[in-house]
């Protein structure tokens, strides 16, 4: 057993309101500069829909992630070293600008500096890449926002194409049958990242201390194989620097015990951050199981109980500090994934072992039951309505459990049971332990899960240990420069540095 620690995230889709605050704050913090105009480390998609970039889930086209060979081993969908060498100068599986979008701004000077006249001045859209005016704006990172039920958008969803024949009339995209929900996406910081294995330069790496996947900008040569290798298409190419860039999980903030920007600014308070302990020796075997339906339980078996004395001893032997072990025991992510088992991974069939998990949306089940004249809060009625939800269980299963509906149904039953159980308590009635027992939980666990999902404070949702400060202090003390920066040209302490940043286009 080789114990390692991973900073992981869980998002409760029942609480996402689609406000895009997380996207905007992430954009302002990380990609508000030249070369990253089209880059969104965090974006919120409306499902059903094509997503960003368009149809990113179509791995038959993009060749992202891993596939299992007949011998039971894993190989990259995009091919091995020889195939990559043959296409290193012309990768045929890269998203083009049209799959993302043409980033634009507006000629605001026309509004502020136009001379007085009878005609109302207008601000034409202008490309941020070329500086040329755009006749039409055809696509954007949230172009189909709130249009999940629109036939012209939803039918192009790769998941809908896959299951439409199976589900039949339940996905018709008529007004009475339409449905939608929001899916915020960031880099998954996988346990078995395909992007890291795809890089010919070895520039991408997974940090040993916290599992965050980063890009070494000095080693990156811009081959863009990582863009193809990532099945979630969360690695981007900076056209100004010629380097790859991706979500960093706000590691400068995480290192000092602060949550990510997207988590702290989330209006719905639907994000949770915490530490997960896992057995690194089990990851390869879990990712290579034969049946795709076994990928979710196989990944669950990789996670370790932070209260187990044997795990604690092995973790200390691996160099994990007591502060991190304490954070792992208090981790809300561990509770949602392992204790209550209400969070599920995004597309486990890619075999990357993702570490950003989701609590599936329960949909307006109470209103649906009440519309039939029945008690919408009764546990029995709620359990019976799971199969008749407006959001088909089969659709959620294709996104979260590789098509296996049983784990999704189990999660939805637990969420429905929590509503019925807490309703009785809020009305002053005695708690019904049979409701909790029906979904494999106790009454105390049901109340704890309710507090975590509904009313948890920031210190309960974000349990992040700080990086090893003594190591940083020792490194600073050992450096010969007295408080100076060990960078060429910076000897002798701080000084003013001139940055040569050329504009995208010249002003006329």
C-alpha positions as CSV (number, residue, x, y, z in Angstrom):
1,X,0.0,0.0,0.0
2,X,1.5,3.3,-1.2
3,X,-0.6,6.1,0.4
4,X,-0.8,9.4,-1.4
5,X,-2.9,12.5,-0.8
6,X,-5.1,14.3,-3.4
7,X,-7.0,17.6,-3.1
8,X,-10.4,16.8,-4.6
9,X,-13.6,18.6,-5.3
10,X,-17.3,17.8,-5.3
11,X,-20.0,19.8,-6.9
12,X,-23.7,19.6,-5.9
13,X,-25.6,20.0,-9.2
14,X,-28.9,20.4,-7.3
15,X,-27.6,23.8,-6.1
16,X,-26.0,25.2,-9.3
17,X,-28.1,28.2,-10.5
18,X,-26.1,28.7,-13.8
19,X,-25.0,32.3,-12.9
20,X,-21.5,31.8,-14.3
21,X,-19.9,33.7,-11.4
22,X,-17.3,31.0,-11.1
23,X,-16.4,31.3,-14.8
24,X,-16.0,35.1,-14.7
25,X,-13.9,35.2,-11.5
26,X,-11.7,32.4,-12.8
27,X,-11.3,34.2,-16.1
28,X,-10.3,37.4,-14.3
29,X,-7.8,35.7,-12.1
30,X,-6.1,33.3,-14.6
31,X,-6.8,34.0,-18.2
32,X,-7.4,37.7,-18.6
33,X,-4.4,38.3,-20.8
34,X,-3.2,38.0,-24.4
35,X,-3.1,34.5,-25.8
36,X,-5.8,33.2,-23.6
37,X,-8.8,35.1,-24.9
38,X,-10.6,31.8,-25.8
39,X,-9.5,30.0,-22.7
40,X,-11.9,29.2,-19.9
41,X,-10.4,27.0,-17.2
42,X,-13.9,27.0,-15.6
43,X,-17.1,27.0,-17.7
44,X,-20.7,26.2,-17.0
45,X,-22.5,24.1,-19.6
46,X,-26.2,23.6,-20.0
47,X,-27.2,19.9,-20.6
48,X,-28.3,18.5,-22.9
49,X,-26.0,20.5,-25.2
50,X,-22.8,20.4,-27.1
51,X,-20.6,21.8,-24.4
52,X,-17.3,23.7,-24.7
53,X,-15.5,23.0,-27.0
54,X,-18.3,21.7,-29.2
55,X,-19.0,18.0,-28.7
56,X,-16.0,17.5,-26.4
57,X,-17.5,14.2,-25.3
58,X,-17.2,12.6,-28.7
59,X,-14.0,10.6,-28.2
60,X,-14.4,8.8,-31.5
61,X,-13.5,12.2,-33.0
62,X,-11.1,13.6,-30.5
63,X,-9.3,10.4,-29.3
64,X,-9.0,11.5,-25.7
65,X,-8.4,9.4,-22.6
66,X,-7.4,5.7,-22.4
67,X,-8.7,2.5,-23.9
68,X,-8.3,-1.1,-22.8
69,X,-6.4,-3.5,-25.1
70,X,-7.2,-7.2,-25.5
71,X,-4.4,-8.0,-23.2
72,X,-5.9,-6.0,-20.4
73,X,-3.5,-3.1,-20.5
74,X,-4.2,0.6,-21.1
75,X,-3.1,2.6,-24.0
76,X,-3.9,6.2,-25.1
77,X,-6.8,6.5,-27.6
78,X,-4.6,8.8,-29.7
79,X,-2.0,6.1,-30.1
80,X,1.4,5.2,-28.8
81,X,4.8,6.8,-29.3
82,X,5.2,5.8,-32.9
83,X,1.8,7.1,-34.0
84,X,2.4,10.4,-32.1
85,X,5.8,10.8,-33.7
86,X,4.3,10.3,-37.1
87,X,1.8,13.1,-36.4
88,X,3.7,15.3,-34.2
89,X,3.8,18.2,-36.7
90,X,0.3,17.7,-37.9
91,X,-2.0,16.4,-35.2
92,X,-5.3,15.5,-36.8
93,X,-7.3,15.3,-33.6
94,X,-7.1,18.8,-32.3
95,X,-10.1,21.1,-31.8
96,X,-10.0,24.1,-34.1
97,X,-10.9,27.7,-33.3
98,X,-14.4,27.0,-34.7
99,X,-14.9,24.3,-32.1
100,X,-14.1,26.8,-29.4
101,X,-15.1,30.2,-30.6
102,X,-13.8,33.4,-32.1
103,X,-13.2,35.6,-29.1
104,X,-14.5,39.1,-29.6
105,X,-14.8,42.5,-28.0
106,X,-16.6,45.7,-29.1
107,X,-15.5,49.0,-30.5
108,X,-16.5,50.9,-27.4
109,X,-14.7,54.1,-28.6
110,X,-17.5,54.5,-31.1
111,X,-19.9,55.0,-28.2
112,X,-17.8,57.3,-26.1
113,X,-16.1,59.4,-28.8
114,X,-18.7,59.6,-31.5
115,X,-19.6,63.2,-32.6
116,X,-23.1,64.5,-31.9
117,X,-25.5,63.6,-34.5
118,X,-29.0,62.2,-35.3
119,X,-27.8,58.6,-35.7
120,X,-27.2,56.4,-32.7
121,X,-23.6,55.2,-32.6
122,X,-23.0,51.5,-32.5
123,X,-20.2,49.3,-31.2
124,X,-19.3,46.6,-33.8
125,X,-17.9,43.3,-32.6
126,X,-14.2,43.0,-33.3
127,X,-12.1,39.8,-33.2
128,X,-9.6,39.8,-30.3
129,X,-7.3,37.6,-32.3
130,X,-7.0,39.5,-35.6
131,X,-8.5,42.9,-34.8
132,X,-10.8,42.6,-37.8
133,X,-14.6,43.4,-37.5
134,X,-16.9,40.4,-37.3
135,X,-20.0,40.3,-39.4
136,X,-21.7,37.7,-37.3
137,X,-21.0,36.1,-33.9
138,X,-21.7,32.4,-34.3
139,X,-20.6,30.6,-31.2
140,X,-19.4,31.1,-27.6
141,X,-18.4,29.2,-24.5
142,X,-22.0,29.3,-23.2
143,X,-23.8,29.9,-26.5
144,X,-26.6,27.4,-25.8
145,X,-27.0,28.6,-22.2
146,X,-30.5,27.7,-20.8
147,X,-31.4,26.0,-24.1
148,X,-31.1,22.4,-23.0
149,X,-34.5,21.5,-24.4
150,X,-34.2,23.3,-27.7
151,X,-34.2,20.7,-30.5
152,X,-31.5,22.5,-32.6
153,X,-29.0,22.2,-29.7
154,X,-29.9,19.2,-27.7
155,X,-30.0,16.7,-30.5
156,X,-26.3,17.4,-31.2
157,X,-25.3,16.3,-27.7
158,X,-23.1,13.1,-28.1
159,X,-24.8,11.6,-25.0
160,X,-28.2,12.1,-26.4
161,X,-27.2,10.6,-29.7
162,X,-25.9,7.5,-27.8
163,X,-29.0,6.8,-25.7
164,X,-31.9,8.2,-27.7
165,X,-32.9,4.9,-29.2
166,X,-32.7,3.2,-25.8
167,X,-34.7,5.9,-24.0
168,X,-37.1,6.6,-26.8
169,X,-40.0,8.8,-26.0
170,X,-38.5,10.1,-22.8
171,X,-36.1,12.3,-24.8
172,X,-38.4,14.1,-27.3
173,X,-37.4,17.7,-26.7
174,X,-41.0,18.8,-27.0
175,X,-42.1,21.5,-24.5
176,X,-43.8,19.0,-22.2
177,X,-40.8,16.7,-22.1
178,X,-38.0,19.3,-22.1
179,X,-35.4,19.2,-19.4
180,X,-32.0,20.9,-18.6
181,X,-29.5,21.3,-15.8
182,X,-26.1,22.9,-15.4
183,X,-22.7,21.3,-15.4
184,X,-19.8,23.4,-14.2
185,X,-16.5,21.9,-15.4
186,X,-12.8,22.4,-14.5
187,X,-9.8,20.2,-14.9
188,X,-10.4,16.9,-13.2
189,X,-6.8,16.5,-11.9
190,X,-7.1,12.8,-12.5
191,X,-5.3,10.0,-10.7
192,X,-4.4,8.5,-14.1
193,X,-4.1,11.7,-16.3
194,X,-3.9,11.0,-20.0
195,X,-2.6,14.5,-20.7
196,X,0.5,13.8,-18.6
197,X,1.2,10.6,-20.5
198,X,0.6,12.3,-23.9
199,X,3.2,15.0,-23.5
200,X,6.3,14.3,-25.6
201,X,8.4,16.8,-23.6
202,X,7.4,15.6,-20.2
203,X,6.2,19.1,-19.4
204,X,3.0,18.0,-17.7
205,X,3.2,16.5,-14.3
206,X,1.1,15.5,-11.3
207,X,2.3,17.0,-8.0
208,X,3.1,14.3,-5.4
209,X,2.1,16.4,-2.4
210,X,-1.4,17.3,-3.4
211,X,-2.1,15.6,-6.8
212,X,-2.6,18.9,-8.7
213,X,-1.8,18.5,-12.4
214,X,0.3,21.4,-13.8
215,X,2.4,22.4,-16.8
216,X,6.1,23.2,-16.6
217,X,6.2,26.2,-18.9
218,X,10.0,25.9,-19.3
219,X,9.8,22.4,-20.7
220,X,6.7,22.8,-22.8
221,X,7.4,22.9,-26.5
222,X,3.8,23.4,-27.7
223,X,3.3,20.0,-29.3
224,X,-0.3,20.1,-28.2
225,X,-0.5,16.3,-27.7
226,X,-1.9,17.0,-24.2
227,X,-4.9,18.8,-25.8
228,X,-5.8,15.7,-27.7
229,X,-5.0,13.4,-24.7
230,X,-7.3,15.2,-22.3
231,X,-10.8,13.7,-22.8
232,X,-12.4,16.6,-21.0
233,X,-10.6,19.1,-23.3
234,X,-9.4,21.2,-20.4
235,X,-5.9,21.8,-21.7
236,X,-5.5,24.8,-23.9
237,X,-2.9,26.3,-26.2
238,X,-1.7,29.8,-25.6
239,X,-1.1,31.1,-29.1
240,X,1.1,34.0,-27.9
241,X,3.6,32.0,-25.8
242,X,3.3,28.7,-27.7
243,X,2.8,26.9,-24.4
244,X,0.0,24.7,-23.0
245,X,-2.1,26.0,-20.1
246,X,-4.7,24.5,-17.9
247,X,-6.6,24.8,-14.6
248,X,-4.1,24.9,-11.8
249,X,-6.8,24.3,-9.0
250,X,-5.6,27.7,-7.8
251,X,-2.5,26.1,-6.2
252,X,-1.1,29.3,-4.8
253,X,-4.3,29.7,-2.7
254,X,-4.6,26.0,-1.9
255,X,-1.0,26.0,-0.6
256,X,-1.9,28.5,2.1
257,X,-5.2,26.8,3.0
258,X,-7.5,28.9,0.9
259,X,-10.2,27.6,-1.4
260,X,-10.1,28.0,-5.2
261,X,-11.4,31.2,-6.7
262,X,-14.3,29.4,-8.3
263,X,-15.2,27.7,-5.0
264,X,-15.1,30.8,-2.9
265,X,-17.1,32.9,-5.3
266,X,-19.8,30.3,-6.0
267,X,-23.2,31.9,-5.4
268,X,-25.0,28.6,-4.9
269,X,-22.3,27.3,-2.4
270,X,-22.3,24.0,-4.3
271,X,-18.6,23.3,-4.2
272,X,-16.7,21.3,-1.7
273,X,-12.9,20.9,-1.3
274,X,-11.0,18.4,0.8
275,X,-8.3,15.8,1.0
276,X,-8.7,12.2,-0.2
277,X,-6.2,9.5,0.7
278,X,-5.7,6.8,-1.9
279,X,-3.6,3.8,-2.6
280,X,-1.4,4.6,-5.6
281,X,-0.7,0.9,-6.2
282,X,-4.3,0.2,-7.0
283,X,-4.9,3.0,-9.5
284,X,-3.5,1.2,-12.6
285,X,-5.6,-1.9,-11.9
286,X,-8.7,0.1,-11.2
287,X,-8.4,2.0,-14.4
288,X,-7.9,-1.2,-16.4
289,X,-11.0,-3.2,-15.3
290,X,-12.7,-5.0,-18.1
291,X,-16.3,-3.8,-17.6
292,X,-16.8,0.0,-17.8
293,X,-19.6,-0.4,-15.2
294,X,-17.0,-1.5,-12.7
295,X,-14.9,1.6,-13.1
296,X,-16.8,3.6,-10.5
297,X,-16.7,1.0,-7.7
298,X,-13.0,0.2,-8.6
299,X,-12.1,3.8,-8.1
300,X,-14.0,3.8,-4.8
301,X,-11.8,0.9,-3.7
302,X,-8.7,3.0,-4.3
303,X,-9.8,5.5,-1.6
304,X,-8.5,4.8,1.9
305,X,-10.2,5.4,5.3
306,X,-8.2,8.3,7.0
307,X,-9.3,7.0,10.4
308,X,-7.8,3.5,9.9
309,X,-4.6,3.1,12.0
310,X,-2.9,1.0,9.3
311,X,-3.6,3.8,6.8
312,X,-2.4,6.4,9.1
313,X,0.9,4.5,9.7
314,X,1.4,4.0,6.0
315,X,0.6,7.6,5.3
316,X,3.2,8.8,7.8
317,X,5.7,6.5,6.2
318,X,5.0,8.1,2.9
319,X,5.7,11.6,4.3
320,X,2.1,12.8,4.8
321,X,2.0,15.1,7.8
322,X,-0.4,14.9,10.7
323,X,-2.0,18.2,9.5
324,X,-2.9,16.6,6.2
325,X,-4.2,13.4,8.0
326,X,-6.4,15.5,10.2
327,X,-7.8,17.4,7.2
328,X,-8.5,14.0,5.5
329,X,-10.5,12.9,8.5
330,X,-12.6,16.1,8.4
331,X,-12.8,16.1,4.6
332,X,-16.3,16.9,3.2
333,X,-15.3,15.4,-0.1
334,X,-14.5,12.0,1.6
335,X,-18.0,12.1,3.3
336,X,-19.8,12.8,0.0
337,X,-17.9,10.3,-2.0
338,X,-17.3,7.4,0.4
339,X,-19.4,7.8,3.5
340,X,-22.7,8.8,2.0
341,X,-21.8,7.8,-1.6
342,X,-23.9,10.5,-3.2
343,X,-21.2,11.9,-5.5
344,X,-20.2,10.3,-8.8
345,X,-17.3,10.8,-11.2
346,X,-17.6,12.5,-14.6
347,X,-17.3,10.1,-17.5
348,X,-15.3,7.3,-15.7
349,X,-15.2,5.4,-19.0
350,X,-12.3,7.6,-20.1
351,X,-10.3,5.6,-17.5
352,X,-8.4,8.7,-16.2
353,X,-9.8,8.3,-12.6
354,X,-11.2,11.9,-12.3
355,X,-11.1,13.7,-9.0
356,X,-13.8,16.3,-9.5
357,X,-17.1,14.5,-8.6
358,X,-20.7,15.5,-8.9
359,X,-23.9,15.1,-6.9
360,X,-26.5,14.5,-9.6
361,X,-29.5,16.8,-9.8
362,X,-32.7,15.4,-8.3
363,X,-34.9,17.4,-10.7
364,X,-38.3,18.8,-9.7
365,X,-39.5,15.4,-8.4
366,X,-41.6,16.9,-5.6
367,X,-43.6,19.1,-8.0
368,X,-44.0,16.2,-10.4
369,X,-45.5,13.9,-7.7
370,X,-47.7,16.7,-6.3
371,X,-49.1,17.3,-9.8
372,X,-50.6,13.8,-9.8
373,X,-52.6,14.6,-6.6
374,X,-50.2,12.6,-4.3
375,X,-48.1,13.8,-1.4
376,X,-45.0,15.1,-3.0
377,X,-43.0,14.8,0.2
378,X,-43.9,11.3,1.1
379,X,-40.9,8.9,1.0
380,X,-42.8,6.1,-0.8
381,X,-44.1,8.4,-3.5
382,X,-40.6,10.0,-4.0
383,X,-39.0,6.6,-4.3
384,X,-41.5,5.5,-6.9
385,X,-41.0,8.7,-8.9
386,X,-37.3,8.2,-9.4
387,X,-37.8,6.3,-12.6
388,X,-40.2,9.0,-13.9
389,X,-38.0,12.0,-13.4
390,X,-38.0,14.6,-16.2
391,X,-34.2,14.2,-16.4
392,X,-33.9,10.5,-17.5
393,X,-31.8,8.4,-15.2
394,X,-30.2,6.9,-18.3
395,X,-28.9,10.3,-19.4
396,X,-27.3,11.0,-16.0
397,X,-25.8,7.5,-16.0
398,X,-24.1,8.0,-19.3
399,X,-22.5,11.2,-17.9
400,X,-21.6,9.9,-14.4
401,X,-21.4,6.1,-14.3
402,X,-20.5,4.9,-17.8
403,X,-24.1,4.0,-18.5
404,X,-24.8,2.0,-15.3
405,X,-28.1,3.3,-13.9
406,X,-27.9,1.5,-10.5
407,X,-25.5,3.9,-8.8
408,X,-27.4,6.9,-10.1
409,X,-30.7,5.5,-8.9
410,X,-29.2,4.8,-5.5
411,X,-27.9,8.4,-5.2
412,X,-31.3,9.9,-6.2
413,X,-33.1,7.6,-3.7
414,X,-30.8,8.8,-0.9
415,X,-31.4,12.5,-1.9
416,X,-35.1,11.9,-2.0
417,X,-35.0,10.1,1.4
418,X,-33.1,13.0,2.9
419,X,-35.9,15.4,1.8
420,X,-38.6,13.2,3.3
421,X,-36.7,12.6,6.5
422,X,-35.9,16.2,7.2
423,X,-39.4,17.4,6.3
424,X,-40.8,15.5,9.2
425,X,-38.3,17.0,11.5
426,X,-38.9,20.5,10.3
427,X,-42.6,20.1,10.8
428,X,-42.0,19.0,14.4
429,X,-42.9,15.4,13.8
430,X,-40.8,12.5,15.1
431,X,-38.1,11.3,12.8
432,X,-38.9,8.2,10.7
433,X,-35.9,5.9,11.0
434,X,-37.3,3.6,8.4
435,X,-36.8,6.2,5.7
436,X,-33.1,6.4,6.5
437,X,-32.8,2.6,6.8
438,X,-34.4,2.1,3.4
439,X,-31.4,3.8,1.7
440,X,-28.8,2.2,4.0
441,X,-28.2,5.2,6.3
442,X,-28.9,5.9,9.9
443,X,-30.9,8.9,11.1
444,X,-27.8,10.6,12.4
445,X,-26.0,10.1,9.1
446,X,-29.1,11.5,7.3
447,X,-29.0,14.7,9.4
448,X,-25.2,15.1,9.0
449,X,-25.6,14.7,5.2
450,X,-28.4,17.3,5.2
451,X,-26.2,19.8,7.2
452,X,-23.3,19.3,4.7
453,X,-25.4,19.6,1.6
454,X,-27.8,22.3,2.7
455,X,-26.5,24.6,5.5
456,X,-22.8,23.9,5.8
457,X,-20.6,27.0,6.5
458,X,-17.4,27.8,4.6
459,X,-15.1,26.1,7.1
460,X,-17.2,22.9,6.7
461,X,-17.2,23.0,2.9
462,X,-13.5,23.8,2.5
463,X,-11.1,21.7,4.6
464,X,-7.7,22.5,3.0
465,X,-4.4,22.0,4.9
466,X,-1.7,24.5,4.2
467,X,1.5,23.3,2.5
468,X,4.5,22.3,4.6
469,X,5.6,25.6,5.9
470,X,8.7,24.3,7.7
471,X,10.1,23.1,4.3
472,X,9.6,26.5,2.7
473,X,11.2,28.3,5.6
474,X,14.2,25.9,5.5
475,X,14.6,26.5,1.8
476,X,14.5,30.3,2.2
477,X,17.0,30.1,5.1
478,X,19.4,28.0,3.1
479,X,19.6,30.4,0.2
480,X,22.7,32.5,0.1
481,X,20.9,35.7,-1.0
482,X,19.7,37.7,2.0
483,X,16.0,37.9,1.1
484,X,16.8,38.3,-2.6
485,X,15.2,36.4,-5.5
486,X,17.3,33.6,-7.0
487,X,16.5,34.6,-10.6
488,X,19.0,35.9,-13.1
489,X,19.2,39.6,-13.0
490,X,17.5,39.9,-9.6
491,X,20.6,39.7,-7.4
492,X,20.8,42.1,-4.6
493,X,17.2,42.2,-3.7
494,X,14.0,43.5,-5.3
495,X,14.2,45.9,-8.3
496,X,11.9,47.2,-11.0
497,X,11.5,44.8,-13.9
498,X,10.2,45.9,-17.4
499,X,7.9,43.5,-19.1
500,X,7.8,43.6,-22.9
501,X,4.1,42.8,-23.7
502,X,3.2,43.6,-27.3
503,X,-0.4,44.5,-28.1
504,X,-2.6,42.2,-30.2
505,X,-3.1,44.9,-32.7
506,X,-2.1,48.5,-33.2
507,X,-4.5,51.3,-32.7
508,X,-5.2,53.3,-35.8
